Amino acid sequence: MAGAYITKDWFDEIWCGYDDLCAVRVGGKWGVVSEITGELLVDIRYQQAYPIFDKLIRIKLQGKWGLLHHSGYEILPPIYSDMRESNTGVICVKKDGKWGIVKLSMKEK
């Protein structure tokens, strides 16, 4: 058995294991790489970025939460003061001191 590096970069911190995605930190910023290919999927520019269910990425930018698809497109903009997810496709979001529920409908993953 032998090992081979799949990432070309080294990171200050890395958390792997959810849907084949790894959250990575460089300096004070976070992004996401593929656990399979090592490819950078989400730019390292967020205060926080971590995989949740269905290859979605919860991100924090300028103190607000949002949601990205693993390919990088924005599903929910980072405008929420808080966010809670479930594995049922429901995201609870807080904006202007009030909570609401967003039901995600993804045609392709």
Buried (B, 14 or more C-beta within 10 A) or exposed (E): EEEEEEBEEEBEEEBEEBBEBBBBBBEEBBBBBBBEEBEBBBEBEBBEBBBBBBBBBBBBBEEBBBBBBBEEEEBBEBEBEEBEBEEEBEBBBBBEEEEEEBEBEEEEE
